[in-house]
Amino acid sequence: MKTKNIAIIAHVDHGKTTLVNQLLTQSGTFRDNEAVQDRMMDSNTIERERGITILAKTTAIHYKDYKINIVDTPGHADFGGEVERIMHMVDGCLLLVDAFEGTMPQTRFVLKNALENHIKPIVVINKIDRANADAQKAIDEVLDLFIQLGAPDEFLDFPVVYASALNGTSSLSPDPKDQKHTMDPIFDTILKYCPDPKVDVDAPFQWQPALLDYNDFVGRIGIGTIRQGKIRVGDIVTDMKLDGTTKDFKIMKLYTFLGMHRNEVIEAEAGDICAIAGYPELNVGETVCDPKHLSALPKLRIDEPTLQMEFGTNTSPLRGQDGKFVTARVIEDRLYSETQRDVSLRFARIPNSERWTVSGRGELHLGVLIENMRREGFELEVSKPTVIIKEIDGQKCEPYEDVQIDVPSEFVGDIMETLGNRGAQLLDMTDNNNISRLNYVIPSRGLLGFINNFLTLTKGYGIINHSFKEYRPVFNKTVGERQIGVLVCTSNGPATSFALQKVEEHGTMFIEPGDICYEGMVVGEHRYPVDIAVNCTEQKPKNNIRSSTKEMTIVLKAPRRMSLEACLDYINEDELVEVTPSTYHIRKRILSTPERKKYDAKRKAEKEAQAKGN
């Protein structure tokens, strides 16, 4: 059977996983009585809850005389490194573009990766049935993007298919009325325009892992395309490492893909995408080949982390009351297993402590890891994310990002003022039907803590997209710090209505009566830019004096409940987020009130001395 290898790439939420769902369903891959769920490729619970793809996944279908291997890629910028590596696995790609939104920042990023690997995309204009969809405008924007990215002339005449992945319809006509309940136009376009793999089955074996997976039974699993030759279970092969050393190992397990299943096979040959298990030290970008014919493939670029944060064992008074896994050993084992499948993640133990520096590609990347650990029963505390400073040509540099904002025109002034204070540079601004689009370049640390503020500023109507641009010299200004103070508890025990009635006069509460508090826990937001200590557990005094207000009921405002990402955005450098399986709290690093006041006074004096020195 002949093979086609294709990736599906697009901006986040343009319908990649939904389209894969329809391709699998309508190709006859499943039995008639087999249960099929929506977005079946998003197997992770968090992926399904948030409607995003976090890790790339491989599947395959049979259509006519072909086996079509399909790789569903992430659309979010934090996971863009996988898209780059996947382009080395495939010979063609489907570029999905929303018929209403048109091209977006991540569309540029994924198309740039395709063109750099000389892959001509098949353009799929998705959501053709959406209200106010403009397919022709979307195609014009795609063409402009091809030209801006310097695509060869022969790439400018790209094939186009129009579809509604949600409804399972497609056609070669831009008229929504011509849509038919079939994916055949997409399948036939793939067979016509996607090149066959350029491989030699009779040559010595050569394979390169572009993705990693891991399970407790077989350990690390590499996924990649066989470039030449054949491979069988039990064969002895050589791993050519990135540092030039070699290591022989035996193929213990061999898998290929079909539908939702990873099928264990005895043999695989050139052109097919397969997974190999048997070598725990296998890494992305290395070359696995015949021991008698050592020949390395070009190395794959692995995106370096741009953001880091501290993970540590829980040190609050509530330690061990909620989670199953609280010790340093189990947390370190969990971080290690995560790095076995996620090559963009790094961690290192901080000497003489039960803390680790964990580095990743962005807030979402690290936030998903924390959320997974929380659901698995871990207790830990994490710090505010900080950007990773690199030294380039003797100069300290920090990551910058492209930001695109679509917002009702009435909010433009507030957005421009806020981003200006965060070191952002406005590139251009356009207006269409009272919706303004603003394009900025901003230091990555300027986006830390901005997203929740953005939603408030735009009353939920704004849309923001950002992607990594490059490293530039450090912007010499403090940005990304919260400017408002917090209410910090001074006592231990359950919060009382009597105490909170007094405390909420100072600002907005994060807790309600009955919540367990401890000294150093952040219980609310102050209305002024200073922290204040408050007692949340005070009981109403008991005496024999009759009060005229005895029968009055205490009425409190509803507390502000924040998500994990909101907490990570909110905290400052002197604060941590305590994460447990059932909840998370913001706390100060130094819990003791007297010690914290001494530390704050010392830090203030140092800043004043530094300001005088400058």
C-alpha positions, 0 to 999 in steps of 0.5 A: 500500500502506498503512503502519504504523510501530512500534517494539519497546521493552523492558528489555535481554534481554527478547527484542526482537531475537529477536521481530523475527527471528520477525516477519521470518521468519514474514511471508514476507519471505524467500525459501524458499532464503534463509539466515536467522540468529538475531538477524539484526538484530544485524549488528555482531560485538560485538552478536552476541557479547554478545547486546545491541542497540547501535544501533537498526535499521530493517526492514519486512515486508509483511502483508496489505495493509500495509507494517509498518516496524519499528524494533528499539531498544537495551535498555541504558541507555547507548543509551537516547537512541536510544529517545527519538528513535525515538518521533518516527518511529513511531505505535505500539510493542510493549512486551515484558515478560519473563513471569518477570522482570516490569517492570525499570528500563529498562522504566520508561524506555522506557514513559515515552518512549512515553507522553510521545509519546502512543503507546499500547503493545501489551504483549507478555508474552514468554518465556511458556514459561519455568519459573516464568513468571507472566504475570498478575503481569507484566501487573499490574506493567505496569498499576502502571507505567502508573499510576505514570507518569501514563498517560491512562485510555484507555491503561490498557486496553492490548491484550496478546499472549502469546508465546515469541519464541525458539520463534516462538509466540504467542496471545491466551491467557495459557495456555502450552498455547494457544501456536501456531507463528505470529506472526499474533496480533501482526501482527493486533493491530498492524493493529488498534491501531497508528494509521495515520500522520497525514500529507498526501501532497499537502502540501509535503515535510517530513522529520526525521532521528531516526537517523544512519548513515554509510559511505565511499561516500555519507557521512552518511545520515539516517533518519526518517519523511516527515511530509508530501509526496513526495520524489524523487532529484535534488530540491533541498531545504532543511535547516533547522538547529537554529541557525536557518540554512538550506542547500539540497542535492540528494537524491543517494540515497534508500532504503527498508527491507524485510527485511534490505535497504536498497533504493535507490528513486527516490521515497518519500512521506509515512508511510514511513520512508526514508533520505536521503544527499547532505548531509554536514552533516545532523544529528539533529533538523533539518527537511528541507523544500520550499525554497518552504515552510520550516516546521520540525518540533519539535526532537528532544532529544539526550541529553547525554553523562554520562561522559568519558575520555581517548583517546591514542596509544600511548606504551608501549615496545611501541608499533607492534609490534601495531597497523596504526593508531597515529598521531594522525591516523588515530585522530582520523579514526576518532573523527570517523567514529564521531561521524557516526553516533552523535550521543551521542558527542563528542570534542575534541582536548586542546591541544598533545597527541596526546590527546582527551577522548571523551564518551559515555553510559556505560561500555558506550557507550565500551567498545564504541567501544574494542573496535571500534577494537581489532578494526580494528587501532588501538593507543591508550591510554585513561584511567579514565572520569570523570563530567561535572560540570555547573553548574546554577543556579550549583551544580556537579552530577553525574549520578545513577542508579537502581539495581535489584539482585536478589540472594540474601538471604545477600549483602544485607549485603555489598552494602549496606555496599559501596554505602553506602561509594559514596554510594548511598541505599537507597530500598526492599527487598523479599524473595521466595523468598529473593531480595532486590530492592534499589532505590538512587539512587547517583552515577554515579561510585559505579558506576565499578569496582563491577560486577566487585566486585558479581559477586565479592560475589554469586559471580555470582548477582546481577543489577544494572540501572541507568539515568540519573535526573537531575543533583544537587549533587555528593556531597562524598566520594571514591567509585569509587577502587580501595582496593587497591594494585598490583604495578608492573614495574621492568624490560623484557623477558619475564617469567620463572618465577624472578622471578614465583615471588617476586613472586606472594608479594605478591598476585595476578598478571595475567601469566604467564612469557613475557609481555613486560613494561616499566617502569611496567606493572601486572603484578598486584594487591598485597594491601595498599593501597599500590603496590610496584615489582617485578622480573618479568624477573630471571633465575636466576643461573648459577654452577658451584655445584650446588644441592640444589633444582636439579630442583625445578619452579617451580609458579605460580598461574594469573594473573587475566585481565580483560576490557577493561571489567574493566580500565577498571573497575579502573584509578585516575586515575594509570593507563591501559589500553594497548589493541592488536589482540591484547591490553590492559595496565594501565600507570601514566601515568608509566612511570619508577619514580623519577619516579613516586615523586616524583609520588606523594610530591608528590600525597600532600603536597598531599592532606595539606595540603588535609585540614589546610586543611579 
